[in-house]
Every structure is written in C-alpha cells, then in structure tokens.
Amino acid sequence: MKTHGEIAKQILLAVGIAGVIIIVAAAPGVLLAAKLFEQDRKRFSKKYTPQKGARTIQKLKKNRLITVKKRQGKLVIELTKEGKKKFQGIQIENLQITKPPRWDKKWRILIFDIPDKSFRRARDVLRSKLKQWEFYPLQKSVWVCPWPCEKEIELVGELYGVSEYISIIVAETISNDTLLRKHFGL
C-alpha cells in the first residue's frame, strides 16, 4: 500500500464517506477503478490512472480493507471492519483547525474525562490532536484554544464514540490569561 498510498487513502475516504459505493460495471479491475474515478473526479486527480487504481483496489481487497461484491449486476464496494478503522485514522490525520484572520476574543475550553480502560486509544488520539493543534494544557484534561474548533472536536468524539465524555466551553474571559495570550501570540 506504500507505493499506492495516496490512491489507497482516497479510495478509502471515498468509500468511507459514501458508506457504500455501487458501480454499474461488468468487469472488475481497471474498469472498476475507471468508474470509481469517474464518479468522484474531485477526489481523484488526473495523475491517478485506472491501472494504478485497479492495483490499489486489489491490494485493499488483499489487505482486507474493502470488499467488492457483485449484487444484481452491479459492483458494490464496502469497507470492512479493518477498513473502517483505517478510514477513521485517515479522517483524523487530515483533520485541521483553521485559524481565522482575527481573534473573536473568545476562548474554547475543552474538558474531557474519557475512561482509561475502555477508551485509551480515543484519549490518546484526542491528546495527540490537541498537541498538534497547539492547544494550551491548563490541566491534565483541560485544554484551551482561541480559535473555533468545536466541529473538529465533535468529529473526533463521534469517530471514537467518546462524545459523551467531552465538553467544550466558549468563554469570553479566563483569569490571568497573560500566559495564554503569549502562547497564542495574541
């Protein structure tokens, strides 16, 4: 999957977002890839050839990340359980917070209490993203950011099934915010 990693990511994203992709095609392989690329031209640039796509689809099937089945004369592409995990990882990997040109003078305070035993991976992924997004850690499970980030945090919570353990507070003031302003260059 390394050689065709970018195509594989795009195929997994296309199938994951759609849930199931149904293609009217008589033959698998190059025709299947060509039809998939044709259906989602925005996702697949012109540099992706149907031949590379076909090889990538075969590798994704071999690695048990997707299934391709024939139903009522149509090919149906679905993610397997492992494919769904990979899809989540790709979504999280691509998730970014957009910093607006001007600060709206509001702090986003993220508080979470995710159970260690059953959701350790979710907590680790969330902490990793918070560090990547340069959130400031006020306490172990309390992080602050001045930029709108509610949708991104909610998506992480939904993908890992931990939304109920995450709260986001939007506040106009935090006492002694000098260190926070310095951290964020405000």
Buried (B, 14 or more C-beta within 10 A) or exposed (E): BEEBEBBBBBBBBBBBEBEEBBBEBEEBBBBBBBBBBEBBEEBBEEEBBBEBBBBBBBBBBEBEBBBBEEEEEEBBBBBBEEBBEBBBBBBBEEBEBEBEEEBEEEBBBBBBEBEEEEBEEBBEBBBEBBEEBEBBEBEEBBBBBBBBBEEBBEBBBEBBEBBEBBEBEEEEEBEEBEEBEEBBEE
